[in-house]
Amino acid sequence: MAVARCASVRAAALELKVNHATVSRRIRAFEQSLGERLFDRGAKGYELTPAARDIYEQAQHLEASLNLVSRRMAAKDQKLAGDLRLTLHDGLAQPFLMQALKSFSDQHSELEFELIDTEQALDLSRREADVALRFCSQPPEHLIGRKLVNVHRACYYPKHLLQALISDATTDMLPDYLADKLNWLGWSEGMRRPVGKIAKAYPRFISRHKIMNIRLQHEACRAGMGVAILPCFIGDADPQLARLPPGCSEPRLELWLLYHPDLRSSKKIQALVHFLYELMAQHRDLFEGRLPCSNDGT
């Protein structure tokens, strides 16, 4: 099933946390026991044969039943102990979150965190994670979800470099003046130029570089490689960065806290859910960009 979902032995091995040779060996053994070929190697990777498609459809029902048993057993556990899997985007791994999780684990010393930093929407029904912090606008209907914050973004540049630049320009000439000296940091070939309210003040900025990772964008901005549009919880928390005048932010994403309804009676799940909800409430201003608009980039 892992190979069928991933269309790759190596990707399936990563999901299963085993060696890829083990996956290949088990697939061959399964094929030999059935006397049927289960996969064809195609341009898109491992493709199911007709025989394998029939097996896969039946196995999905089996897997769903086993996952249901697993979730119900987990829900009966009323101890604040054992493994607790939290999945989140790696951009959320901010110092305040790590310090808070450290405090939470200190309070509950028998809990073992597994932090899974990924942009992928892990399947909570299959217990790939217990709780998810996920950027989305429409969470899956089969999960329990609580919207935590609206995530704002703004334009950032190193504070010391920006102050030196704007000290030589008046407010009126600022967009044209900075256009000759600064550039956007691009993401990909199809996302070179930013769009939205905060980008309209600087229509003449060219775009340079292609950096497809929020942490690398952050570091490139700090190094002065260009102006980055960053989530405010990253940019405003960095004392080395300042917002580009006029300093306003705009909403871009929603951050949701998600878990499976079968786990609503699990004591450790509810402890983590309540903890994260309260934590994000304390930092709502940071996520929602509540800084005064200014003309000096501070």
C-alpha positions as CSV (number, residue, x, y, z in Angstrom):
1,M,0.0,0.0,0.0
2,A,2.9,2.4,0.7
3,V,4.4,1.7,-2.7
4,A,1.0,2.2,-4.3
5,R,0.5,5.5,-2.6
6,C,4.0,6.8,-3.1
7,A,4.6,5.3,-6.6
8,S,8.2,4.8,-5.4
9,V,10.1,2.2,-3.4
10,R,12.4,4.8,-1.8
11,A,9.5,7.1,-0.8
12,A,7.6,4.1,0.6
13,A,10.7,3.2,2.6
14,L,10.8,6.7,4.1
15,E,7.2,6.5,5.0
16,L,7.6,3.1,6.6
17,K,11.0,4.0,8.2
18,V,12.7,0.9,6.7
19,N,15.5,0.4,4.2
20,H,14.4,0.6,0.5
21,A,15.9,-2.9,-0.1
22,T,13.5,-4.3,2.5
23,V,10.6,-2.8,0.6
24,S,11.8,-4.2,-2.7
25,R,12.3,-7.6,-1.1
26,R,8.9,-7.8,0.4
27,I,7.2,-6.7,-2.8
28,R,9.0,-9.4,-4.7
29,A,8.1,-12.0,-2.1
30,F,4.4,-10.9,-2.2
31,E,4.4,-11.1,-6.0
32,Q,5.9,-14.6,-5.9
33,S,3.4,-15.8,-3.3
34,L,0.5,-14.6,-5.5
35,G,2.0,-15.6,-8.8
36,E,1.1,-12.1,-10.1
37,R,3.1,-9.0,-11.0
38,L,1.8,-6.1,-8.9
39,F,3.7,-3.1,-10.3
40,D,5.0,-1.8,-13.7
41,R,7.8,0.7,-13.8
42,G,6.4,3.7,-15.8
43,A,7.4,7.3,-16.4
44,K,5.6,8.3,-13.2
45,G,7.2,5.6,-11.1
46,Y,5.6,2.3,-9.9
47,E,2.2,1.9,-11.5
48,L,-0.4,-0.7,-10.2
49,T,-1.2,-3.6,-12.5
50,P,-4.9,-4.6,-12.8
51,A,-4.4,-7.3,-10.2
52,A,-2.8,-4.9,-7.8
53,R,-5.6,-2.4,-8.2
54,D,-8.1,-5.0,-7.0
55,I,-5.9,-5.9,-4.0
56,Y,-5.3,-2.2,-3.2
57,E,-9.1,-1.5,-3.1
58,Q,-9.7,-4.3,-0.7
59,A,-6.7,-3.5,1.4
60,Q,-7.9,0.1,1.9
61,H,-10.9,-1.2,3.8
62,L,-8.7,-3.4,5.9
63,E,-6.3,-0.5,6.7
64,A,-9.2,1.8,7.6
65,S,-10.5,-0.8,10.1
66,L,-7.1,-1.2,11.6
67,N,-6.6,2.5,11.9
68,L,-10.0,2.8,13.6
69,V,-8.9,0.2,16.2
70,S,-5.7,2.1,16.7
71,R,-7.4,5.5,17.2
72,R,-10.0,4.0,19.6
73,M,-7.3,2.3,21.7
74,A,-5.4,5.6,21.8
75,A,-8.5,7.4,22.9
76,K,-8.9,5.1,25.8
77,D,-5.4,6.0,27.1
78,Q,-6.0,8.5,29.9
79,K,-2.3,8.8,30.9
80,L,-0.2,11.9,30.2
81,A,2.6,9.6,29.0
82,G,3.9,8.0,25.8
83,D,4.4,9.3,22.3
84,L,2.8,12.4,21.0
85,R,3.2,13.3,17.3
86,L,2.9,16.9,16.2
87,T,3.2,17.8,12.5
88,L,3.9,21.4,11.5
89,H,5.4,23.5,8.7
90,D,9.1,24.0,9.3
91,G,8.6,27.7,9.1
92,L,6.6,27.5,12.4
93,A,9.6,26.1,14.3
94,Q,10.1,29.5,15.9
95,P,12.1,30.0,19.2
96,F,8.9,30.9,21.1
97,L,7.3,27.6,20.0
98,M,10.3,25.5,20.9
99,Q,10.6,27.2,24.3
100,A,6.9,26.6,25.0
101,L,7.0,23.0,23.9
102,K,10.0,22.6,26.2
103,S,7.9,24.0,29.1
104,F,5.1,21.6,28.2
105,S,7.4,18.6,28.2
106,D,8.9,19.7,31.5
107,Q,5.4,19.7,33.0
108,H,4.6,16.3,31.6
109,S,7.9,14.4,31.8
110,E,6.5,11.1,30.7
111,L,5.5,12.4,27.3
112,E,7.8,11.9,24.3
113,F,7.4,14.4,21.4
114,E,7.8,13.5,17.8
115,L,7.9,16.7,15.8
116,I,7.3,16.2,12.1
117,D,8.3,19.3,10.0
118,T,6.7,18.9,6.6
119,E,4.6,20.9,4.1
120,Q,2.7,17.7,3.3
121,A,-0.8,17.3,4.8
122,L,-0.1,14.1,6.8
123,D,-3.1,11.7,7.1
124,L,-4.4,12.0,10.7
125,S,-6.8,9.1,10.0
126,R,-3.9,6.8,9.5
127,R,-2.2,8.3,12.6
128,E,0.7,9.7,10.6
129,A,0.5,12.4,13.3
130,D,-1.8,13.0,16.3
131,V,-2.1,16.8,16.0
132,A,-1.4,19.1,13.1
133,L,-0.7,22.8,12.9
134,R,-1.6,23.4,9.2
135,F,-1.8,26.4,6.9
136,C,-5.2,26.1,5.1
137,S,-8.4,27.9,4.4
138,Q,-10.7,24.8,4.3
139,P,-9.7,22.1,6.7
140,P,-11.0,18.5,6.0
141,E,-14.5,18.0,7.2
142,H,-13.6,14.7,8.9
143,L,-11.2,16.4,11.3
144,I,-11.8,18.5,14.3
145,G,-10.4,22.0,13.6
146,R,-9.9,25.2,15.4
147,K,-8.7,28.3,13.5
148,L,-5.9,29.9,15.5
149,V,-4.9,33.0,13.6
150,N,-4.9,34.8,10.3
151,V,-1.3,34.8,9.2
152,H,-0.2,38.2,7.8
153,R,2.9,38.9,5.6
154,A,5.0,42.0,5.0
155,C,8.0,43.2,3.0
156,Y,11.4,43.0,4.8
157,Y,15.0,44.1,4.4
158,P,18.0,44.3,6.8
159,K,17.3,47.2,9.2
160,H,20.7,48.8,9.1
161,L,20.8,48.7,5.3
162,L,17.3,50.1,4.9
163,Q,17.9,52.9,7.4
164,A,21.0,54.0,5.4
165,L,19.0,53.9,2.1
166,I,15.9,55.8,3.2
167,S,17.8,58.5,5.1
168,D,18.9,59.9,1.6
169,A,15.4,59.9,0.1
170,T,12.1,61.8,0.7
171,T,8.8,59.9,1.1
172,D,7.6,61.0,-2.3
173,M,10.6,59.7,-4.2
174,L,11.1,56.5,-2.1
175,P,9.5,53.9,-4.5
176,D,11.6,55.1,-7.5
177,Y,14.7,55.7,-5.4
178,L,14.6,52.2,-3.9
179,A,13.8,50.5,-7.2
180,D,17.3,51.4,-8.5
181,K,18.9,49.8,-5.4
182,L,16.7,46.9,-4.3
183,N,15.1,43.8,-5.8
184,W,12.5,41.2,-4.8
185,L,13.6,37.7,-3.8
186,G,11.9,35.3,-6.2
187,W,10.5,31.9,-5.3
188,S,10.3,30.0,-8.6
189,E,10.2,30.7,-12.3
190,G,6.4,31.0,-12.2
191,M,6.5,33.0,-8.9
192,R,9.2,35.5,-9.6
193,R,7.2,38.7,-8.9
194,P,5.0,39.0,-5.8
195,V,1.4,40.1,-6.0
196,G,-0.9,41.7,-3.5
197,K,-1.4,45.0,-1.7
198,I,2.0,45.2,-0.1
199,A,3.9,44.7,-3.4
200,K,2.0,47.4,-5.2
201,A,4.0,50.2,-3.6
202,Y,7.1,49.1,-5.5
203,P,6.0,48.1,-9.0
204,R,9.5,48.8,-10.5
205,F,11.4,46.3,-8.3
206,I,12.9,43.6,-10.4
207,S,13.1,40.0,-9.1
208,R,16.4,38.1,-8.6
209,H,17.1,34.6,-7.5
210,K,14.8,31.6,-7.0
211,I,14.6,30.4,-3.4
212,M,11.9,27.8,-2.8
213,N,12.2,27.6,1.0
214,I,10.9,30.0,3.6
215,R,14.0,29.6,5.9
216,L,16.3,30.2,3.0
217,Q,14.3,33.2,1.9
218,H,14.6,34.5,5.5
219,E,18.4,34.0,5.6
220,A,18.9,35.5,2.1
221,C,16.9,38.6,3.2
222,R,19.1,38.9,6.3
223,A,22.2,38.8,4.1
224,G,20.8,41.6,2.0
225,M,20.3,39.6,-1.2
226,G,16.9,41.3,-1.7
227,V,13.5,42.2,-0.3
228,A,11.6,39.2,1.0
229,I,7.9,38.9,1.6
230,L,7.8,37.0,4.9
231,P,5.1,36.0,7.4
232,C,5.1,38.6,10.1
233,F,5.7,36.0,12.8
234,I,9.1,35.4,11.1
235,G,10.0,39.0,10.0
236,D,8.8,40.9,13.0
237,A,10.4,38.5,15.4
238,D,13.8,39.1,13.8
239,P,15.5,42.2,15.2
240,Q,17.9,42.4,12.2
241,L,15.0,43.0,9.8
242,A,12.6,45.9,9.2
243,R,9.5,46.3,7.2
244,L,9.8,48.2,4.0
245,P,7.9,51.5,4.1
246,P,5.0,52.1,4.5
247,G,5.3,49.0,6.7
248,C,1.8,47.6,6.3
249,S,0.9,43.9,6.3
250,E,-1.7,41.9,4.5
251,P,-3.5,38.6,5.5
252,R,-2.3,35.6,3.4
253,L,-3.0,32.3,5.2
254,E,-5.0,30.8,8.0
255,L,-3.4,28.6,10.7
256,W,-5.5,25.8,12.0
257,L,-5.1,23.3,14.8
258,L,-6.4,19.8,13.6
259,Y,-6.9,16.4,15.1
260,H,-9.1,13.3,14.5
261,P,-12.5,13.2,16.3
262,D,-11.8,9.6,17.5
263,L,-9.0,11.1,19.7
264,R,-11.2,13.8,21.4
265,S,-11.2,11.8,24.7
266,S,-7.5,11.2,24.8
267,K,-6.1,13.1,27.8
268,K,-2.7,13.8,26.3
269,I,-4.2,14.9,22.9
270,Q,-6.5,17.3,24.7
271,A,-3.7,18.6,26.9
272,L,-1.6,19.4,23.8
273,V,-4.6,20.9,21.9
274,H,-5.5,23.2,24.8
275,F,-1.8,24.2,25.3
276,L,-1.3,25.1,21.6
277,Y,-4.5,27.1,21.4
278,E,-3.6,29.2,24.4
279,L,-0.1,29.6,23.2
280,M,-1.2,30.9,19.8
281,A,-3.7,33.2,21.4
282,Q,-0.9,34.8,23.3
283,H,1.1,35.4,20.1
284,R,-1.9,36.4,17.9
285,D,-0.6,40.0,17.4
286,L,2.7,38.7,16.1
287,F,1.0,36.4,13.6
288,E,-1.5,39.0,12.5
289,G,1.1,41.7,11.9
290,R,-0.1,44.3,14.4
291,L,2.7,46.8,14.1
292,P,2.0,50.4,13.2
293,C,2.6,51.4,9.6
294,S,5.6,53.8,9.4
295,N,7.7,55.6,6.9
296,D,11.1,54.8,8.4
297,G,11.2,51.0,8.2
298,T,11.3,50.6,12.0
